[in-house]
Amino acid sequence: MSEEFYRIRRLPPYVIAEVNAMRAAARAGGEDIIDLGMGNPDLPPPDHVVEKLCEVAKKPDAHGYSQSKGIPGLRRAQAGYYGRRFGVDLDPESEVVVTMGSKEGLASLATAITAPGDVVLAPNPSYPIHTFGFIIAGATIRSVPTTPDEAYFESLDKAMYYTVPRPSVLVVNYPSNPTAETVDLAFYERLVGWAKANKVWIISDLAYSELYYDGKPTPSILQVKGAKDVAVEFTSLSKTYSMAGWRIGFAVGNRELIAAMTRVKSYLDYGAFTPVQAAACAALNGPQDIVDRNRELYHKRRDVMVESFARAGWDIPSPAASMFAWAPVPPALAHLGSLEFSKQLLTHAKVAVAPGVGYGENGEGYVRIAMVENEQRLRQAARNVKRYLQSMGVNQARASGNR
Ligand SMILES: Cc1ncc(COP(=O)(O)O)c(C=O)c1O
């Protein structure tokens, strides 16, 4: 009997898990770790959403299996969101499916559309499900950059020209996790044209649709005329309404892709708990002031983090969107690599971050910092980082206040 399971052999050890294990051990030992590692929102969901959950959970008939593709009211609520926010019309019956978090949705879609040996174009670095969802389904990944510039389109063309079999799917994620890069509508217009010309499906992950800071709302690929011919897009309630544990996300767009995914899901699950879906409707249909307030709060955190870390001697580019900063390892410590640097930050500064290499080889040289602690804790993190950098002989002059 072999224990060399085909899929397991394709899943490398999760690098980020090493830092997570160290963080857990440190906490178990009573240490106060400032956790900027995982993108797990620290804010509560809106009160009216929690109240709706409780109200529906008290109904005796709300406890059976739900609908795998999502209750009709929630699919309508998601179509309403796309109409309001992006001016995109969606048919809730055929162009919307509810998922148990967008992570599950991405994996189900990968299962639905991938044959062993298919080639998928995915960003490197990337949020792991963008590659491993397809690897689990038997695909081969060809990496493309995350930076949405001319070189990006050149690399897409090269990939089509040199890869056999020709890639059939392209994954895009803007605002990007982990790099926080953003795009404008013109980028999506060009991308949709490219995908049509090359007969490639586009899967867009828009998990950070509402976390943008420089006044320009993040676009949806579906705003491009004709995008539905080739694209689906995932969104999530996890970050927008701080409902990460509730596991509610969506895929919308191309009917064939939505139908394929819905079919696979119907074999795998019975949908999220009905009271959770009812409360998700309340989130999408109810007052939206929480979305603006959370955006402002993350914006403030971003400014505090960038400014206080710079004073500590670590220059971090200010992210225009998402809840992450993509921080180059300080040049004097670059030789450590992102994993060792993250471990040292945890041990000596009591600050947990995610090593960039955990998101793919092109993430080496960076760490991802999640803005999921309050301003006071971010300032404390910066003070701890400053002491650590000083102990390593980094930026002595700046860190001692000459700046
Ligand atoms: C880019 C991106 N996509 C998807 C997800 C997963 O979100 P969900 O909670 O909806 O599964 C995350 C979570 O951090 C993410 O960063």
The ligand as an ORCA input file, in Angstrom:
! r2SCAN-3c Opt
* xyz 0 1
  C      -6.739     37.443     -2.392
  C      -7.561     36.593     -1.500
  N      -8.497     35.808     -2.040
  C      -9.268     35.033     -1.293
  C      -9.124     34.993      0.081
  C      -9.989     34.085      0.867
  O     -11.088     34.750      1.340
  P     -12.335     33.999      1.897
  O     -12.364     34.270      3.355
  O     -13.510     34.574      1.170
  O     -12.181     32.542      1.599
  C      -8.168     35.792      0.699
  C      -7.997     35.739      2.151
  O      -7.116     36.289      2.732
  C      -7.364     36.598     -0.128
  O      -6.408     37.382      0.401
*
